[in-house]
Structures are given as C-alpha cells and as structure tokens.
C-alpha cells in the first residue's frame, strides 16, 4: 500500500510544505491528491522565494506587474494570492469530503507585523477577505503578541495555523487561546463547526539545536558514563518533545472544557508536525515522519521527504509509544543542564529573524526583476 495514504489509517493527514505555480498548473497537485491522499498545503517563503528567483513563469508575471508601477510588496502579494487561491480551489473537494477537517491551504501574515497583535489581526482579516475561500488558514506565529491575535481571529471565525511552536508551554498557551476564541465565537452566535485550526510544532530544529549542545558537552567531559549518557540523547529530544506535547493535547480533549465546546460543533485544534525534513545526514531521512504517526495530527512534508516516505517509509501508530521514555529523555536533558524551554525560546527568536530575512530577500528579488523593466 502507498505509505503516504496509509497514514490515514492511523488518523494522520498528509499536507505538503510546498506551493509553486507549476505544481498547480502541471497536474502534479491533483495527482498527489488522487494517489497519495494529500489533504492540504502550507506556503513556504523560502521555497517561494527560490521559485520567484529562478522560474521564468514567475519572472514574467513580476515584470508584467512592474509595468503597472506596483511596489515589490504588492507584487509579492498578487503572486501569492494567485497561487493560494488556485490551491484553495483545487482543495475544495477535499474540504467538503472531510466536512472541513482537511483541505486547507496556509498563508502567512507579513513577518514585519509579528510584534504587533492589532496589526496582525488586521492583516489576517484582510488576507482572509482577499483570498475569499473558507479553506484558507492564516499563519500566525505563536509569539507573545501572536497568542492574543490567535484568540481574536478564532473568535471572528477565521481559520488559523498557529506556527513556530517549539515548547509545551507555548503549545498550552496556543491551545488556551483556541478554546477562548471558540467561546468568544459562541458568545457572538457564530457557528463553531465552521472554524478550524492547527498548532504547528517544529520538530527537526529542536534536534539541531540540542544536538549541538550535547556534542559540545561530550567534548568537555572525560567520564565515560557521562559521555554515554550524552550520546544516548542525540537525535532523541525532538521526538520526545513532540510526544509530550501530544500527551498534553490528549489530556486537553478529554477535559469537560473541551467537551462542552465539541458539543457545540467545535473541531479539535490538531497538532501539525512542521520542520520534518531531517537535517542530520546520519539520521534516517524519514525519522520524524515514522516516529510521529497518530490520531488527530497532520504531518507536513517537503517533496523530497514525501518521496522518501512513499518509497521506503513505514506507516505505523508510533506517536503514543513509550510515553515514559519521552519524559525521561527530557528530564535527563535538564539534569545535564540543558533547558528545553530555553532552547525553544532561542529557536523562536532565530526563526523570526530568519523569517524576516527570507521575506526581505524575496522583496529584493522582486525589486531587482522590476528594475529590469524600468531600465528597458
């Protein structure tokens, strides 16, 4: 059986972390839906930026828009809206077939608005209205300012992909914002069954950061038992962190608080595994896919990882295995002097900086391409 499609057997949806116009226009997207059971897509600014830089189709569109004397940000948004609307249209049958559980496409708010909750809400509303499809999810980073924005957007019936979550603490804040937003929506007389959300938990970057600390620790100690203990944690922390977050999710949906909302038609805020591409070549290339398969989750894969899992991955219900081992892994890490919460906070700051830099680079690329029109 196709292993990507087999994920459905265990309650997990496969979404693609990749959007380009050739994917939509060339029939590849429909093939992924039909053959692999693809259930959604998320935009990726890094990939989109490379496409705009190298793809002749994007370049010609940029130049056509530049002749209208539009600024780079407006050109970017027109490009993104075109692609997102096309994907949303293609995913509408999936959205309908799954009663709104799946069939979503995600689009991020501008990274330069992240520090302002009010501006984030305003931007998300505008994107929601501009795209005009009910299967859009607006990506909002789970920063201190993003948490209240998430609550307000859910309270207005706008689907949210709460992204850049690295820690259990931040996940709990996002989950609380989702529940509060649903209560706000119910108080306004809104239909809870029409709103959806995912909490995007970033995986591989945890191991990249923690492994670097562990390797440094290993070189500093001469005790053989200590070195063996450090070695045993390499490549294990990201999965343990994700499994502990999932345990928190399971506890939440068993609560009376959640059941009261569910009785009004609310959908659970599923966990979405992001950053699933393995960064360390010594680890199996489908490590984070295989170890995080379980009910009420989404796995987002870039094309190469999706191909690898289809080719040699194994779909089994792994997410709730060895819960005690996951706790022990994180406790041992703390005993070694490495705080997972501190690592998570630093990763969030780094990702926000990277997000802004990628976005600014994309606008620079568009500006350069636009200038070629002006110079002709």
C-alpha positions in Angstrom: 0.0 0.0 0.0 1.1 3.6 -0.7 2.6 4.5 2.7 1.6 8.2 2.4 -2.0 7.1 2.0 -1.6 4.6 4.8 -1.2 7.4 7.3 -4.9 7.9 7.1 -5.4 4.5 8.8 -3.9 6.0 11.9 -5.8 9.3 11.9 -3.0 11.4 10.4 -3.3 13.7 7.4 -0.5 14.4 4.9 -0.1 18.0 3.9 2.6 19.3 1.6 5.0 22.1 2.7 5.4 23.5 -0.8 3.5 25.7 -3.1 4.6 26.7 -6.6 2.6 27.6 -9.7 4.0 24.7 -11.7 2.7 22.3 -9.0 -0.8 23.6 -9.6 -0.8 24.2 -13.4 1.0 21.0 -14.3 -1.4 18.5 -12.8 1.0 17.3 -10.0 -1.2 18.7 -7.3 -4.2 16.7 -8.4 -2.1 13.6 -8.8 -0.9 14.0 -5.2 -4.5 14.3 -4.0 -5.7 11.3 -6.0 -2.7 8.9 -5.5 -1.1 9.9 -2.2 -4.2 11.2 -0.3 -2.8 14.7 0.0 -5.1 16.7 2.3 -3.6 20.2 2.4 -0.7 22.5 1.7 1.3 25.1 3.5 3.1 28.0 2.0 6.9 28.2 2.5 8.5 31.6 1.9 12.0 30.1 1.3 10.7 27.8 -1.4 8.5 30.5 -2.9 11.4 32.9 -2.9 13.6 30.5 -4.9 10.8 30.0 -7.4 10.4 33.7 -8.0 14.2 34.0 -8.4 14.6 31.1 -10.9 11.3 30.3 -12.5 10.7 32.1 -15.8 6.9 32.0 -15.3 7.2 34.0 -12.0 9.7 36.4 -13.6 7.4 37.2 -16.5 4.5 37.8 -14.1 6.6 40.1 -11.9 7.7 42.1 -14.9 4.1 42.4 -16.2 3.0 43.7 -12.8 6.1 46.0 -12.6 4.8 47.7 -15.7 1.8 48.8 -13.7 4.2 50.7 -11.4 3.4 48.5 -8.4 5.8 48.2 -5.4 7.5 44.9 -4.5 5.3 44.1 -1.6 2.1 44.5 -3.7 3.7 42.4 -6.5 4.6 39.6 -3.9 1.0 39.6 -2.6 -0.5 39.4 -6.0 1.7 36.4 -6.8 0.9 34.7 -3.5 -2.8 35.4 -3.8 -2.9 33.9 -7.3 -1.2 30.7 -6.1 -3.1 30.4 -2.8 -6.5 30.9 -4.5 -5.6 28.3 -7.1 -4.7 25.7 -4.4 -7.7 26.6 -2.3 -9.9 25.9 -5.4 -8.3 22.5 -6.0 -8.7 21.5 -2.4 -12.3 22.5 -2.1 -13.5 18.9 -2.8 -11.2 17.6 0.0 -12.5 20.2 2.3 -16.1 19.2 1.5 -15.4 15.5 1.7 -13.8 15.7 5.1 -16.5 18.1 6.5 -13.9 20.8 7.0 -11.4 18.7 8.8 -8.9 18.9 5.9 -8.5 20.6 2.5 -6.7 23.7 3.8 -4.0 25.9 2.4 -2.0 28.2 4.7 -0.7 31.7 4.0 1.5 33.7 6.4 1.0 37.2 7.6 3.9 39.6 7.0 6.8 38.9 9.4 7.2 42.6 10.0 3.8 42.7 11.8 4.7 39.9 14.3 5.4 42.2 17.2 2.0 44.0 16.9 -1.1 42.0 17.8 -3.5 44.6 16.4 -1.7 44.8 13.1 -1.5 41.0 12.9 -5.3 40.7 13.3 -5.9 43.5 10.8 -3.6 41.8 8.2 -5.1 38.4 8.8 -8.6 39.7 8.3 -7.5 41.4 5.1 -5.9 38.2 3.7 -9.0 36.2 4.7 -11.2 38.5 2.8 -8.8 38.8 -0.2 -8.5 35.1 -0.7 -12.2 34.5 -0.2 -12.1 30.8 0.3 -13.3 29.1 3.5 -10.5 26.6 3.3 -7.8 29.2 3.9 -5.7 29.1 7.1 -3.9 32.2 8.1 -0.5 31.5 9.6 0.2 33.4 12.8 3.4 32.9 14.7 2.9 31.8 18.4 4.7 34.8 19.9 3.6 36.7 23.0 1.8 39.1 20.7 0.6 36.3 18.4 -1.3 34.4 21.2 -4.0 37.1 21.7 -4.2 37.6 17.9 -5.0 33.9 17.5 -7.8 34.1 20.1 -9.3 37.1 18.3 -9.2 35.6 14.9 -10.7 32.3 16.0 -13.4 34.4 17.8 -14.2 36.0 14.4 -14.4 32.7 12.6 -11.1 32.9 10.8 -9.1 29.7 10.5 -5.6 29.9 12.0 -2.4 27.9 11.6 -0.6 28.8 14.8 3.0 28.3 13.8 6.6 28.4 15.2 5.7 26.3 18.3 8.8 24.7 19.9 7.8 24.1 23.5 5.0 22.5 25.6 4.5 25.8 27.4 3.9 27.7 24.2 1.6 25.0 22.9 -0.5 25.2 26.0 -0.8 29.0 25.5 -1.9 28.4 21.9 -4.4 25.7 22.9 -5.9 28.0 25.6 -6.2 30.8 23.0 -8.0 28.5 20.7 -10.5 27.4 23.3 -11.1 31.0 24.4 -11.6 32.1 20.8 -14.2 29.4 20.3 -16.0 30.6 23.4 -15.9 34.2 22.0 -17.3 32.9 18.7 -20.1 31.1 20.5 -20.9 34.2 22.5 -21.3 36.1 19.3 -23.7 33.4 17.9 -21.1 32.1 15.5 -21.1 28.5 14.1 -18.2 26.7 15.8 -18.3 23.9 13.2 -17.1 26.3 10.5 -13.8 27.3 12.1 -10.6 25.2 12.1 -7.1 25.5 13.4 -3.8 23.6 13.7 -0.9 24.1 16.1 2.3 23.7 14.2 5.0 22.0 16.3 8.5 22.4 14.8 10.5 19.2 15.1 13.9 18.8 13.5 15.2 22.2 14.6 14.9 21.1 18.2 17.4 18.2 17.5 19.7 20.5 15.5 19.9 22.9 18.4 20.0 20.4 21.2 22.5 18.0 19.4 24.9 20.9 19.1 24.8 21.5 22.9 25.1 17.8 23.5 28.1 17.4 21.2 29.8 20.3 23.0 29.1 18.7 26.3 30.5 15.4 25.1 33.8 17.0 24.2 34.1 18.7 27.7 33.6 15.6 29.8 36.1 12.8 30.4 33.8 10.5 32.3 32.8 7.5 30.2 29.4 7.1 31.8 28.6 10.8 31.3 29.7 10.6 27.6 27.5 7.6 27.1 24.5 9.3 28.6 25.0 12.3 26.4 25.4 10.1 23.4 22.1 8.3 24.2 20.2 11.6 23.8 21.4 12.6 20.4 18.6 12.6 17.9 16.0 11.8 20.6 14.9 15.1 22.1 12.7 16.4 19.2 10.6 13.3 19.1 10.3 13.2 22.9 9.2 16.8 23.0 6.6 16.2 20.3 5.3 13.2 22.1 4.9 15.1 25.4 3.1 17.8 23.6 0.8 15.2 22.1 0.1 13.8 25.6 -0.9 17.3 26.6 -3.2 17.5 23.6 -4.9 14.2 24.6 -5.4 15.4 28.1 -7.0 18.6 26.8 -9.5 16.9 24.6 -10.6 14.6 27.4 -11.5 17.6 29.6 -15.0 18.8 30.3 -14.0 22.2 29.0 -13.3 20.8 25.5 -16.3 18.5 25.5 -18.6 21.5 26.1 -17.3 23.1 23.0 -17.3 19.9 21.0 -21.0 19.5 21.8 -21.5 22.9 20.1 -19.8 21.6 16.9 -16.2 22.6 17.5 -13.3 20.8 15.8 -10.2 20.0 17.8 -7.1 22.0 17.1 -5.0 19.3 15.6 -1.2 19.1 16.1 0.7 19.7 12.9 4.3 18.4 12.7 6.4 21.0 10.9 10.1 21.0 10.1 10.0 17.3 9.4 12.9 17.2 7.0 15.9 15.6 8.7 18.9 17.9 8.9 21.5 15.4 10.1 22.5 13.0 7.3 23.4 10.4 9.9 19.7 10.0 10.9 17.2 8.1 8.7 15.6 10.5 6.2 12.1 9.7 7.3 12.8 9.6 11.1 10.4 12.4 12.1 7.6 11.1 9.9 7.8 7.5 11.1 8.1 8.4 14.8 5.2 10.8 15.0 2.2 9.0 13.5 -1.0 9.2 15.4 -4.6 10.3 15.6 -5.7 13.9 15.2 -2.3 15.0 13.7 -1.1 16.4 10.4 2.4 15.8 9.0 3.7 18.4 6.6 6.4 17.2 4.2 8.5 18.8 1.6 8.5 17.0 -1.7 11.8 15.1 -1.1 10.6 13.8 2.3 7.3 12.8 0.8 9.0 10.9 -1.9 11.3 9.2 0.6 8.4 8.1 2.8 6.4 6.8 -0.1 9.5 4.9 -1.3 10.7 3.3 1.9 8.8 4.6 4.9 6.7 2.5 7.2 3.3 3.8 8.5 2.6 2.5 12.0 0.9 4.1 15.0 4.1 5.3 16.8 3.1 8.6 18.5 1.9 7.1 21.8 4.7 4.6 22.2 7.0 4.8 25.2 5.5 7.9 26.9 7.6 7.3 30.0 10.8 7.2 27.8 9.8 10.6 26.4 9.5 12.1 29.8 12.8 10.5 30.9 14.6 11.9 27.9 13.6 15.5 28.7 14.3 15.0 32.4 17.8 13.7 31.6 18.4 16.6 29.3 17.5 19.0 32.1 19.8 17.1 34.5 22.7 17.7 32.1 22.0 21.5 32.4 20.2 21.9 29.1 16.8 23.6 29.4 14.4 22.6 26.6 12.3 25.8 27.3 15.4 28.0 26.9 16.3 26.2 23.7 12.7 26.7 22.4 12.8 30.4 23.2 16.0 30.9 21.3 14.8 28.9 18.4 11.7 31.1 18.2 13.8 34.2 18.1 16.1 32.7 15.5 13.2 31.6 13.3 11.5 35.0 13.5 14.8 36.7 12.3 15.1 34.1 9.6 11.5 34.6 8.5 12.1 38.4 8.2 15.3 37.9 6.3 13.8 35.5 3.9 10.8 37.8 3.3 13.1 40.8 2.8 15.2 38.8 0.4 12.1 37.9 -1.6 11.1 41.5 -1.9 14.6 42.4 -3.0 14.4 39.8 -5.7 11.1 41.2 -6.9 12.5 44.7 -6.8 15.5 43.7 -9.0 13.3 42.0 -11.5 11.0 45.0 -11.6 14.0 47.3 -12.2 14.9 45.4 -15.4 11.5 46.5 -16.8 12.2 50.1 -15.8 15.7 50.0 -17.5 14.3 48.7 -20.8 
